[in-house]
């Protein structure tokens, strides 16, 4: 998928996790979250969840969700990691 083209389909994200030998629920539980919590990142912006999924796939979240990580006017990469609460 072209990283500057369009967001991955949620089914593609789930399939990529399965190819890595894990599931969305397992990644969620490993992070100390409820098994269904990370599913929120598939349908709406949530930087913490996006990073957890991307790290499980060994990619930058901008590759999965370019619409969330690139400024539409300048096409610059946005620093969304700063929006994560500690």
One Martini backbone bead per residue (centre of mass of N, CA, C, O) as a GRO file, in nm:
protein
   86
    1UNK     BB    1   0.097   0.036   0.021
    2UNK     BB    2   0.057   0.364  -0.005
    3UNK     BB    3   0.145   0.590   0.240
    4UNK     BB    4   0.000   0.849   0.071
    5UNK     BB    5  -0.282   0.749   0.006
    6UNK     BB    6  -0.434   0.527   0.211
    7UNK     BB    7  -0.590   0.373   0.436
    8UNK     BB    8  -0.618   0.104   0.594
    9UNK     BB    9  -0.796  -0.158   0.628
   10UNK     BB   10  -0.903  -0.321   0.900
   11UNK     BB   11  -0.858  -0.608   0.776
   12UNK     BB   12  -0.555  -0.557   0.710
   13UNK     BB   13  -0.460  -0.520   1.000
   14UNK     BB   14  -0.553  -0.791   1.110
   15UNK     BB   15  -0.392  -0.961   0.904
   16UNK     BB   16  -0.110  -0.854   0.980
   17UNK     BB   17  -0.118  -0.956   1.269
   18UNK     BB   18  -0.152  -1.256   1.198
   19UNK     BB   19   0.119  -1.275   1.037
   20UNK     BB   20   0.272  -1.203   1.322
   21UNK     BB   21   0.113  -1.387   1.548
   22UNK     BB   22  -0.140  -1.202   1.616
   23UNK     BB   23  -0.368  -0.984   1.787
   24UNK     BB   24  -0.556  -0.730   1.888
   25UNK     BB   25  -0.616  -0.847   2.170
   26UNK     BB   26  -0.322  -0.915   2.248
   27UNK     BB   27  -0.209  -0.630   2.228
   28UNK     BB   28  -0.399  -0.509   2.433
   29UNK     BB   29  -0.324  -0.690   2.677
   30UNK     BB   30  -0.016  -0.627   2.675
   31UNK     BB   31  -0.096  -0.310   2.744
   32UNK     BB   32  -0.337  -0.332   2.969
   33UNK     BB   33  -0.596  -0.386   2.813
   34UNK     BB   34  -0.866  -0.443   2.682
   35UNK     BB   35  -0.936  -0.655   2.422
   36UNK     BB   36  -1.124  -0.413   2.268
   37UNK     BB   37  -0.980  -0.129   2.268
   38UNK     BB   38  -0.809  -0.117   1.991
   39UNK     BB   39  -1.055  -0.099   1.796
   40UNK     BB   40  -1.080   0.212   1.804
   41UNK     BB   41  -0.837   0.274   1.602
   42UNK     BB   42  -0.993   0.174   1.340
   43UNK     BB   43  -1.231   0.422   1.356
   44UNK     BB   44  -1.047   0.622   1.539
   45UNK     BB   45  -0.861   0.852   1.671
   46UNK     BB   46  -0.563   0.703   1.856
   47UNK     BB   47  -0.245   0.727   1.922
   48UNK     BB   48  -0.182   0.497   2.118
   49UNK     BB   49  -0.314   0.269   1.950
   50UNK     BB   50  -0.158   0.315   1.688
   51UNK     BB   51   0.124   0.253   1.809
   52UNK     BB   52   0.070  -0.034   1.906
   53UNK     BB   53   0.005  -0.149   1.629
   54UNK     BB   54   0.258  -0.058   1.474
   55UNK     BB   55   0.466  -0.203   1.655
   56UNK     BB   56   0.351  -0.492   1.593
   57UNK     BB   57   0.424  -0.427   1.267
   58UNK     BB   58   0.687  -0.257   1.218
   59UNK     BB   59   0.561   0.043   1.192
   60UNK     BB   60   0.443   0.336   1.105
   61UNK     BB   61   0.139   0.486   1.143
   62UNK     BB   62   0.152   0.643   0.865
   63UNK     BB   63   0.123   0.383   0.693
   64UNK     BB   64  -0.172   0.318   0.792
   65UNK     BB   65  -0.252   0.651   0.865
   66UNK     BB   66  -0.216   0.912   0.665
   67UNK     BB   67  -0.466   1.095   0.744
   68UNK     BB   68  -0.340   1.132   1.052
   69UNK     BB   69  -0.007   1.209   0.970
   70UNK     BB   70  -0.083   1.417   0.736
   71UNK     BB   71  -0.079   1.716   0.606
   72UNK     BB   72  -0.291   1.827   0.358
   73UNK     BB   73  -0.129   2.087   0.267
   74UNK     BB   74   0.197   1.997   0.317
   75UNK     BB   75   0.265   1.681   0.373
   76UNK     BB   76   0.342   1.665   0.663
   77UNK     BB   77   0.454   1.525   0.938
   78UNK     BB   78   0.296   1.444   1.228
   79UNK     BB   79   0.308   1.485   1.592
   80UNK     BB   80   0.113   1.252   1.764
   81UNK     BB   81   0.277   1.154   2.015
   82UNK     BB   82   0.224   1.417   2.188
   83UNK     BB   83  -0.090   1.320   2.251
   84UNK     BB   84   0.015   1.131   2.461
   85UNK     BB   85  -0.062   1.007   2.757
   86UNK     BB   86   0.106   0.902   3.058
   0.00000   0.00000   0.00000
